[in-house]
C-alpha cells in the first residue's frame, strides 16, 4: 500500500512539474501581431520602430481624374533571433498585413490568429496537390499567405485582401 501511495505521489509531482513548466513557457512566449487585430507588443530582447508610409497614388482613368493615396503605418520589429517582422497597420491601427524575413519563421498560429485554421486548410490542400515540400502559397477567400526559403533564410507575408486600404496593393506588403 505504501508503494502505491508513493507511486501516485510521484505521478502527481511529475504532473505538477509539467504544468508549471508549460505555464512558464507560455508566460515567456512572445506576443505577435494578430492579422485583423492589434499590433504585437514588443517581445523581450526585440526592438521596434514605426514609419508612416504613403502608398503610391493610384492612377485613376475615370471621369474625375482624381487619384487617392492611402496612408498606413509600418511597424518593424527585429526579434531576438534576428528575424524582422513588418506589420502593416491601417489608419485605425488594425493589422492588415504582415511580412517576415530572417533565420526563423515567426510563430504563425499567433500571427494569423483566427485565420490560422483557414491557413491550415489551404496548406493541407496545397500539400495534397503537389507534395509536402516547397514554398507555401495559400490564396483563400479573404486570406493570402506566401512563405518560402531554406534553413537560416526564410521570407513570407500574410495579408487580408479585403482589408487593404484604398490605394494599397499586395506588392506594398514586403
N, CA and C of each residue as an Amber inpcrd file, in Angstrom:
protein
   522
   0.8200000  -1.1830000   0.0000000   0.0000000   0.0000000   0.0000000
   0.8670000   1.2510000   0.0000000   1.9500000   1.2080000   0.7930000
   2.8410000   2.3580000   0.8700000   3.4790000   2.6270000  -0.4980000
   3.8450000   1.5780000  -1.2300000   4.4340000   1.7360000  -2.5610000
   3.4280000   2.3770000  -3.5130000   2.1660000   2.0300000  -3.3940000
   1.1250000   2.6030000  -4.2240000   0.9800000   4.0910000  -3.9550000
   1.0070000   4.5010000  -2.7000000   0.9070000   5.9300000  -2.3570000
   2.1000000   6.6910000  -2.9110000   3.3030000   6.1250000  -2.7970000
   4.4850000   6.7920000  -3.3190000   4.3810000   6.9130000  -4.8340000
   3.8860000   5.8710000  -5.4940000   3.7410000   5.9020000  -6.9410000
   2.7710000   6.9990000  -7.3630000   1.6310000   7.0720000  -6.6960000
   0.6620000   8.1220000  -7.0130000   1.2530000   9.4940000  -6.7490000
   1.9620000   9.6240000  -5.6240000   2.5700000  10.9090000  -5.2720000
   3.6190000  11.3050000  -6.3190000   4.3990000  10.3160000  -6.7600000
   5.4160000  10.5860000  -7.7750000   4.7930000  11.0780000  -9.0740000
   3.6840000  10.4630000  -9.4880000   2.9960000  10.8970000 -10.7070000
   2.4110000  12.2830000 -10.5320000   1.8880000  12.5620000  -9.3320000
   1.3270000  13.8780000  -9.0570000   2.4010000  14.9410000  -9.1270000
   3.5520000  14.6710000  -8.5450000   4.6600000  15.6270000  -8.5730000
   5.1120000  15.8560000 -10.0100000   5.2180000  14.7940000 -10.8010000
   5.6170000  14.9330000 -12.1990000   4.5900000  15.7480000 -12.9820000
   3.3120000  15.4820000 -12.7340000   2.2540000  16.2180000 -13.4290000
   2.2880000  17.6970000 -13.0670000   2.4570000  17.9940000 -11.7960000
   2.5390000  19.3930000 -11.3620000   3.7610000  20.0770000 -11.9510000
   4.8710000  19.3860000 -12.0070000   6.0850000  19.9540000 -12.5960000
   5.8620000  20.2380000 -14.0840000   5.1920000  19.3180000 -14.7710000
   4.9030000  19.5210000 -16.1870000   4.0170000  20.7500000 -16.3900000
   2.9560000  20.8720000 -15.6090000   2.0390000  22.0060000 -15.7230000
   2.7760000  23.3100000 -15.4290000   3.5920000  23.3350000 -14.3900000
   4.3440000  24.5440000 -14.0480000   5.3010000  24.9160000 -15.1730000
   5.9510000  23.9220000 -15.7610000   6.8570000  24.1850000 -16.8770000
   6.1140000  24.7170000 -18.0900000   4.9720000  24.1200000 -18.3780000
   4.1770000  24.5790000 -19.5230000   3.7020000  26.0110000 -19.3230000
   3.2800000  26.3240000 -18.1180000   2.8330000  27.6870000 -17.8460000
   3.9760000  28.6820000 -17.9610000   5.1650000  28.3080000 -17.5150000
   6.2910000  29.2360000 -17.6100000   6.6790000  29.4630000 -19.0600000
   6.5760000  28.4250000 -19.9140000   6.8560000  28.5960000 -21.3330000
   5.8270000  29.5240000 -21.9540000   4.5670000  29.3430000 -21.6040000
   3.5140000  30.2070000 -22.1450000   3.7170000  31.6500000 -21.7110000
   4.1100000  31.8460000 -20.4750000   4.3100000  33.2090000 -19.9770000
   5.4770000  33.8790000 -20.6660000   6.4940000  33.1050000 -21.0720000
   7.6720000  33.6790000 -21.6930000   7.5290000  33.8080000 -23.1990000
   6.4920000  33.2210000 -23.7890000   6.3240000  33.2570000 -25.2350000
   6.0450000  34.6840000 -25.6900000   6.6720000  35.0990000 -26.7910000
   6.4550000  36.4520000 -27.2660000   5.0520000  36.6300000 -27.8350000
   4.5300000  37.8270000 -27.7130000   3.2190000  38.1450000 -28.2730000
   3.4220000  38.6790000 -29.6870000   2.7130000  38.1300000 -30.6390000
   2.8350000  38.5530000 -32.0240000   1.5970000  39.3240000 -32.4560000
   1.7410000  39.9660000 -33.5960000   0.6090000  40.6520000 -34.1930000
  -0.4570000  39.6260000 -34.5200000  -1.6610000  40.0580000 -34.5060000
  -2.7430000  39.1900000 -34.9380000  -3.3460000  39.8310000 -36.1720000
  -3.2870000  39.1080000 -37.2650000  -3.8340000  39.5950000 -38.5120000
  -5.2970000  39.9450000 -38.3020000  -5.6640000  41.1460000 -38.6680000
  -7.0280000  41.6190000 -38.4590000  -7.2340000  42.2260000 -37.0840000
  -6.1870000  42.2770000 -36.2650000  -6.2790000  42.8060000 -34.8970000
  -5.2390000  43.8700000 -34.6260000  -4.7770000  43.9120000 -33.3960000
  -3.8200000  44.9190000 -32.9440000  -2.3830000  44.4710000 -33.2060000
  -1.4320000  45.4290000 -33.3010000  -0.0330000  45.0560000 -33.4790000
   0.5160000  44.3620000 -32.2420000   1.6030000  43.6250000 -32.4460000
   2.2080000  42.8910000 -31.3390000   2.8420000  43.8330000 -30.3300000
   2.8950000  43.3810000 -29.0900000   3.6950000  44.0990000 -28.1110000
   5.1290000  43.6460000 -28.3540000   6.0750000  44.5150000 -28.0950000
   7.4670000  44.2000000 -28.3790000   7.9530000  43.0980000 -27.4490000
   8.3330000  41.9430000 -28.0070000   8.8250000  40.8430000 -27.1680000
  10.1440000  41.2060000 -26.4920000  10.4350000  40.5220000 -25.4100000
  11.6860000  40.7530000 -24.7020000  12.8540000  40.4670000 -25.6380000
  13.8270000  41.3670000 -25.6610000  15.0080000  41.2040000 -26.4970000
  14.8180000  41.6920000 -27.9200000  13.6670000  42.2660000 -28.2420000
  13.3830000  42.7460000 -29.5960000  13.4080000  44.2710000 -29.6190000
  13.5470000  44.8170000 -30.8120000  13.4620000  46.2660000 -30.9950000
  12.3910000  46.5530000 -32.0370000  11.7030000  47.6770000 -31.8780000
  10.6200000  48.0210000 -32.8090000  10.7350000  49.4780000 -33.2290000
  10.3850000  49.7510000 -34.4810000  10.3320000  51.1140000 -35.0000000
   9.0500000  51.2750000 -35.8140000   8.5360000  52.5000000 -35.8300000
   7.3500000  52.8180000 -36.6190000   7.7490000  53.7490000 -37.7610000
   7.0940000  53.6070000 -38.8890000   7.2980000  54.5120000 -40.0150000
   5.9630000  54.7340000 -40.7010000   5.6000000  55.9800000 -40.8940000
   4.3800000  56.3030000 -41.6240000   4.6600000  56.1070000 -43.1010000
   3.8230000  55.3830000 -43.7780000   4.0140000  55.1120000 -45.1930000
   2.8380000  55.6580000 -45.9820000   3.1270000  56.0780000 -47.1620000
   2.0720000  56.5410000 -48.0620000   2.1970000  55.7120000 -49.3260000
   1.1480000  54.9780000 -49.6180000   1.1550000  54.1460000 -50.8200000
   1.1540000  55.0530000 -52.0400000   1.7770000  54.6110000 -53.1250000
   1.7570000  55.4100000 -54.3500000   0.3260000  55.7020000 -54.7690000
   0.1000000  56.8880000 -55.2560000  -1.2420000  57.2740000 -55.6880000
  -1.6750000  56.3800000 -56.8330000  -2.8730000  55.8620000 -56.7180000
  -3.4250000  55.0190000 -57.7730000  -3.8750000  55.9150000 -58.9080000
  -3.4460000  55.5880000 -60.1060000  -3.8570000  56.4280000 -61.2250000
  -5.3060000  56.1240000 -61.5660000  -6.0690000  57.1460000 -61.6790000
  -7.4960000  56.9790000 -61.9920000  -7.7100000  57.3340000 -63.4530000
  -8.3980000  56.4680000 -64.1260000  -8.6770000  56.7480000 -65.5330000
 -10.1520000  57.0480000 -65.7190000 -10.7850000  57.4350000 -64.6220000
 -12.2000000  57.7480000 -64.6880000 -12.4220000  59.1990000 -65.0400000
 -13.6610000  59.6260000 -65.0390000 -14.0310000  60.9810000 -65.4220000
 -13.5030000  62.0080000 -64.4330000 -13.3870000  61.6240000 -63.1510000
 -12.9630000  62.6060000 -62.1620000 -11.4910000  62.9330000 -62.2880000
 -10.6760000  61.9660000 -62.7400000  -9.2520000  62.2080000 -62.8870000
  -8.5270000  62.2940000 -61.5520000  -9.2480000  62.1050000 -60.4340000
  -8.6210000  62.2040000 -59.1150000  -7.9400000  60.8920000 -58.7800000
  -6.8910000  60.9860000 -57.9930000  -6.2270000  59.7770000 -57.5330000
  -6.1830000  59.7970000 -56.0140000  -6.2140000  58.6230000 -55.4320000
  -6.2300000  58.5220000 -53.9790000  -4.9300000  57.9120000 -53.4940000
  -4.3710000  58.4800000 -52.4360000  -3.1950000  57.9100000 -51.7920000
  -3.6330000  57.3840000 -50.4360000  -3.1880000  56.2010000 -50.0940000
  -3.5710000  55.6010000 -48.8210000  -2.4540000  55.7990000 -47.8020000
  -2.8260000  56.1580000 -46.6130000  -1.8690000  56.2730000 -45.5270000
  -1.9520000  55.0120000 -44.6780000  -0.7910000  54.4950000 -44.3120000
  -0.7340000  53.3680000 -43.4010000   0.5860000  53.4440000 -42.6670000
   0.7070000  52.6650000 -41.6210000   1.9180000  52.6460000 -40.8090000
   2.5630000  51.2760000 -40.9070000   3.8740000  51.2650000 -40.9770000
   4.6270000  50.0170000 -40.9580000   5.3990000  49.9790000 -39.6470000
   5.1970000  48.9260000 -38.9050000   5.9300000  48.7310000 -37.6550000
   6.8870000  47.5740000 -37.8770000   8.1780000  47.8530000 -37.7930000
   9.2050000  46.8270000 -37.9690000   9.7170000  46.4010000 -36.6090000
   9.7060000  45.1120000 -36.3740000  10.2160000  44.5550000 -35.1240000
  11.2980000  43.5470000 -35.4640000  12.4740000  43.7380000 -34.8820000
  13.5570000  42.7790000 -35.0250000  13.5430000  41.9140000 -33.7790000
  13.2090000  40.6470000 -33.9650000  13.1310000  39.7130000 -32.8510000
  14.5400000  39.3570000 -32.3740000  14.6350000  38.7990000 -31.1950000
  15.9300000  38.4110000 -30.6400000  16.6600000  37.4300000 -31.5580000
  15.9250000  36.6360000 -32.3310000  16.5180000  35.6760000 -33.2670000
  17.1160000  36.3500000 -34.4950000  16.8020000  37.6430000 -34.6930000
  17.2600000  38.3580000 -35.8710000  16.1990000  38.4600000 -36.9520000
  15.1200000  37.7220000 -36.8300000  14.0320000  37.7830000 -37.8000000
  13.3380000  39.1360000 -37.6860000  13.0860000  39.7630000 -38.8330000
  12.3950000  41.0500000 -38.8790000  10.9500000  40.8040000 -39.2860000
  10.0230000  41.3270000 -38.4980000   8.5950000  41.2180000 -38.7820000
   8.0700000  42.6260000 -39.0500000   7.5110000  42.8470000 -40.2320000
   6.8810000  44.1220000 -40.5700000   5.3760000  43.9640000 -40.4620000
   4.7720000  44.8360000 -39.6800000   3.3160000  44.8380000 -39.5390000
   2.7730000  46.0530000 -40.2800000   1.7430000  45.8600000 -41.0430000
   1.1230000  46.9310000 -41.8170000  -0.1930000  47.2840000 -41.1530000
  -0.2710000  48.5260000 -40.6780000  -1.4090000  48.9730000 -39.8850000
  -2.2280000  50.0030000 -40.6480000  -3.5280000  49.8290000 -40.6200000
  -4.4260000  50.8130000 -41.2220000  -4.4330000  52.0710000 -40.3540000
  -5.0610000  53.1100000 -40.8460000  -5.1750000  54.3450000 -40.0560000
  -5.9020000  54.1040000 -38.7370000  -6.7290000  53.0620000 -38.6780000
  -7.4440000  52.7210000 -37.4530000  -6.5940000  51.8790000 -36.5000000
  -5.3830000  51.4880000 -36.9250000  -4.4890000  50.7030000 -36.0740000
  -4.6700000  49.2010000 -36.1770000  -5.3920000  48.7350000 -37.1980000
  -5.6360000  47.3050000 -37.3900000  -4.5760000  46.7300000 -38.3330000
  -4.0560000  45.5590000 -38.0020000  -3.0470000  44.8900000 -38.8300000
  -3.7420000  44.2660000 -40.0370000  -3.3910000  44.7470000 -41.2450000
  -3.9750000  44.1660000 -42.4550000  -2.9540000  43.3240000 -43.2240000
  -1.6900000  43.4050000 -42.8200000  -0.6590000  42.6110000 -43.4710000
   0.5490000  42.4240000 -42.5700000   1.2480000  41.3260000 -42.7730000
   2.4500000  41.0180000 -42.0070000   3.4600000  40.4210000 -42.9880000
   4.7150000  40.8390000 -42.8700000   5.7880000  40.2500000 -43.6770000
   6.9420000  39.9120000 -42.7560000   7.7080000  38.8780000 -43.0980000
   8.8430000  38.4900000 -42.2690000  10.0120000  38.0710000 -43.1320000
  11.2140000  38.2240000 -42.5330000  12.4440000  37.8310000 -43.1980000
  13.4680000  37.5330000 -42.1160000  14.0900000  36.3580000 -42.1920000
  15.1070000  36.0430000 -41.2090000  15.4200000  34.5740000 -41.1170000
  16.1550000  34.2360000 -40.0610000  16.6140000  32.8680000 -39.8630000
  15.4840000  31.9130000 -39.5080000  14.4160000  32.4220000 -38.9050000
  13.3080000  31.5810000 -38.4520000  11.9820000  32.1180000 -38.9720000
  11.0450000  31.2250000 -39.1980000   9.6790000  31.6340000 -39.4960000
   9.0420000  32.0050000 -38.1610000   8.4160000  33.1750000 -38.0640000
   7.7620000  33.5360000 -36.8030000   6.6240000  32.5730000 -36.4680000
   6.0950000  32.7140000 -35.2870000   5.0170000  31.8610000 -34.7890000
   3.7270000  32.1610000 -35.5680000   3.4660000  31.3750000 -36.6080000
   2.3060000  31.6390000 -37.4660000   0.9630000  31.4920000 -36.7530000
   0.7810000  30.5190000 -35.8670000  -0.5150000  30.4700000 -35.1770000
  -0.8140000  31.7630000 -34.4220000   0.1880000  32.3400000 -33.7990000
  -0.0290000  33.5990000 -33.0750000  -0.2290000  34.7620000 -34.0320000
   0.5470000  34.7950000 -35.1040000   0.4630000  35.9150000 -36.0400000
  -0.8370000  35.9180000 -36.8320000  -1.2970000  34.7320000 -37.2200000
  -2.5040000  34.6540000 -38.0450000  -3.7830000  34.6570000 -37.2180000
  -3.6710000  34.3660000 -35.9410000  -4.8300000  34.4070000 -35.0470000
  -5.9700000  33.5500000 -35.5470000  -7.1440000  34.1340000 -35.6590000
  -8.3370000  33.3800000 -36.0590000  -8.2710000  32.9130000 -37.5110000
  -7.3160000  33.4280000 -38.2900000  -7.1470000  32.9900000 -39.6790000
  -6.2700000  31.7470000 -39.7990000  -5.6550000  31.3030000 -38.6970000
  -4.7520000  30.1590000 -38.7650000  -5.4470000  28.8770000 -39.2510000
  -6.6560000  28.5360000 -38.7720000  -7.3190000  27.3290000 -39.2990000
  -7.5630000  27.4100000 -40.8150000  -7.8970000  28.5830000 -41.3100000
  -8.1030000  28.7710000 -42.7480000  -6.7790000  28.5380000 -43.4890000
  -5.6820000  29.0410000 -42.9310000  -4.3510000  28.8140000 -43.4940000
  -4.0230000  27.3230000 -43.5080000  -4.2910000  26.6350000 -42.3980000
  -4.0080000  25.2040000 -42.3100000  -4.7640000  24.4160000 -43.3780000
  -6.0220000  24.7760000 -43.6030000  -6.8160000  24.0900000 -44.6300000
  -6.2170000  24.3110000 -46.0120000  -5.8520000  25.5610000 -46.3060000
  -5.2490000  25.8600000 -47.6010000  -3.9110000  25.1600000 -47.7790000
  -3.1170000  25.1150000 -46.7190000  -1.8210000  24.4490000 -46.7640000
  -2.0050000  22.9460000 -46.9910000  -2.9660000  22.3650000 -46.3030000
  -3.2420000  20.9340000 -46.4550000  -3.6300000  20.6180000 -47.8990000
  -4.4750000  21.4560000 -48.4850000  -4.8930000  21.2590000 -49.8740000
  -3.7090000  21.4170000 -50.8200000  -2.8500000  22.4000000 -50.5670000
  -1.6820000  22.6100000 -51.4160000  -0.7320000  21.4330000 -51.3280000
  -0.4790000  20.9490000 -50.1290000   0.4350000  19.8140000 -49.9320000
  -0.1300000  18.5480000 -50.5720000  -1.4400000  18.3640000 -50.5160000
  -2.0580000  17.1930000 -51.1400000  -1.9200000  17.2510000 -52.6590000
  -1.9940000  18.4570000 -53.2160000  -1.9400000  18.6200000 -54.6620000
  -0.5230000  18.4880000 -55.2180000   0.4840000  18.9790000 -54.4710000
   1.8270000  18.9670000 -55.0460000   2.9300000  18.4720000 -54.1250000
   2.5760000  17.8580000 -53.0400000   3.5900000  17.2770000 -52.1640000
   3.8900000  18.1580000 -50.9630000   4.7060000  17.6160000 -50.0720000
   4.9470000  18.2700000 -48.7970000   6.0940000  19.2450000 -48.7460000
   6.7290000  19.5390000 -49.8550000   7.8790000  20.4480000 -49.8320000
   7.6270000  21.6480000 -50.7310000   8.4860000  22.6390000 -50.5630000
   8.4200000  23.7980000 -51.4390000   7.7550000  24.9820000 -50.7780000
   7.7360000  26.0860000 -51.4940000   7.1450000  27.3090000 -50.9410000
   5.6480000  27.1590000 -50.7040000   5.1620000  27.9570000 -49.7780000
   3.7400000  27.9610000 -49.4410000   3.0820000  29.1260000 -50.1700000
   1.9560000  28.8490000 -50.8060000   1.1870000  29.8940000 -51.4600000
  -0.2930000  29.5710000 -51.2620000  -0.8390000  30.0550000 -50.1520000
  -2.2340000  29.8290000 -49.8240000  -3.0100000  31.0880000 -50.2140000
  -3.9190000  30.9420000 -51.1430000  -4.7730000  32.0560000 -51.5470000
  -6.2010000  31.5840000 -51.4060000  -6.7880000  31.9720000 -50.3020000
  -8.1330000  31.5580000 -49.9720000  -8.9980000  32.8100000 -49.9140000
 -10.2920000  32.6270000 -49.8280000 -11.1590000  33.7950000 -49.7370000
 -10.8280000  34.5690000 -48.4700000 -10.3620000  35.7640000 -48.6470000
 -10.0830000  36.6370000 -47.5140000  -8.7290000  36.4730000 -46.8720000
  -7.8560000  35.5850000 -47.3620000  -6.5410000  35.3850000 -46.7560000
  -5.5350000  34.9580000 -47.8090000  -4.3700000  35.6030000 -47.7880000
  -3.2530000  35.1950000 -48.6320000  -2.0390000  35.0280000 -47.7310000
  -1.3730000  33.8540000 -47.8440000  -0.1400000  33.6000000 -47.1080000
   0.8620000  33.0280000 -48.0980000   2.0300000  33.6730000 -48.1820000
   3.1160000  33.2140000 -49.0430000   4.3510000  33.0990000 -48.1760000
   5.0260000  31.9520000 -48.2360000   6.2050000  31.7460000 -47.4080000
   7.1540000  30.8000000 -48.1190000   8.4440000  31.0640000 -47.9780000
   9.4300000  30.2030000 -48.6010000  10.8030000  30.4580000 -48.0220000
  11.7730000  29.7790000 -48.5880000  13.1500000  29.9310000 -48.1560000
  13.7680000  28.5990000 -47.8410000  14.8500000  28.6670000 -47.0960000
  15.5600000  27.4650000 -46.6830000  16.1420000  27.7130000 -45.3090000
  16.6750000  26.6670000 -44.6990000  17.1810000  26.7680000 -43.3370000
  18.0910000  27.9950000 -43.1880000  17.7160000  28.8630000 -42.2700000
  18.5110000  30.0610000 -41.9940000  18.1290000  31.2810000 -42.8100000
  17.2070000  31.1380000 -43.7500000  16.8130000  32.2770000 -44.5840000
  15.3730000  32.0860000 -45.0630000  14.4350000  32.6180000 -44.2880000
  13.0200000  32.4840000 -44.6110000  12.4050000  33.8520000 -44.8770000
  11.4760000  33.9020000 -45.8040000  10.7100000  35.1170000 -46.0650000
   9.2480000  34.7280000 -46.2090000   8.3950000  35.6830000 -46.0050000
   6.9830000  35.4200000 -46.1970000   6.1430000  36.6400000 -45.9230000
   4.8850000  36.4980000 -46.2310000   3.9250000  37.5610000 -45.9480000
   2.5370000  36.9480000 -45.8520000   1.6990000  37.6440000 -45.1330000
   0.2940000  37.2600000 -44.9990000  -0.5100000  38.5480000 -44.9980000
  -1.6240000  38.5350000 -45.6820000  -2.4560000  39.7350000 -45.6900000
  -3.9040000  39.3790000 -45.9630000  -4.7470000  40.3400000 -45.6420000
  -6.1840000  40.2110000 -45.8410000  -6.5660000  41.0950000 -47.0280000
  -6.7880000  40.5160000 -48.2070000  -7.0700000  41.3290000 -49.3950000
  -8.2370000  42.2940000 -49.2050000  -9.2670000  41.8600000 -48.5030000
 -10.4480000  42.7080000 -48.3090000 -10.1780000  43.8610000 -47.3590000
  -9.0800000  43.7980000 -46.5940000  -8.7660000  44.8510000 -45.6230000
  -7.6920000  45.8050000 -46.0930000  -7.1540000  45.5950000 -47.3140000
  -6.1530000  46.5210000 -47.8190000  -6.7920000  47.8940000 -47.9920000
  -6.1700000  48.9310000 -47.4280000  -6.7360000  50.2780000 -47.5970000
  -6.7400000  50.6760000 -49.0820000  -7.6220000  51.5770000 -49.4390000
  -7.6930000  52.0710000 -50.8140000  -6.3130000  52.6050000 -51.2050000
  -5.8610000  52.2210000 -52.3880000  -4.5630000  52.6860000 -52.8680000
  -3.4000000  51.8000000 -52.4600000  -3.6420000  50.7710000 -51.6400000
  -2.5860000  49.8520000 -51.2100000  -2.7570000  48.5460000 -51.9780000
  -1.6500000  48.0470000 -52.5240000  -1.7100000  46.7700000 -53.2380000
  -0.9200000  45.7190000 -52.4560000  -1.0890000  44.4900000 -52.8590000
  -0.3830000  43.3850000 -52.2020000   1.1260000  43.5710000 -52.2890000
   1.6090000  44.1930000 -53.3680000   3.0530000  44.3820000 -53.5150000
   3.6340000  45.3640000 -52.5070000   2.7970000  46.1370000 -51.8350000
   3.2710000  47.0480000 -50.7850000   3.6420000  46.3060000 -49.5020000
   3.1910000  45.0710000 -49.3630000   3.4630000  44.2820000 -48.1530000
   4.6990000  43.4500000 -48.4190000   5.8170000  43.8830000 -47.8310000
   7.0960000  43.2040000 -48.0600000   8.0060000  43.2910000 -46.8690000
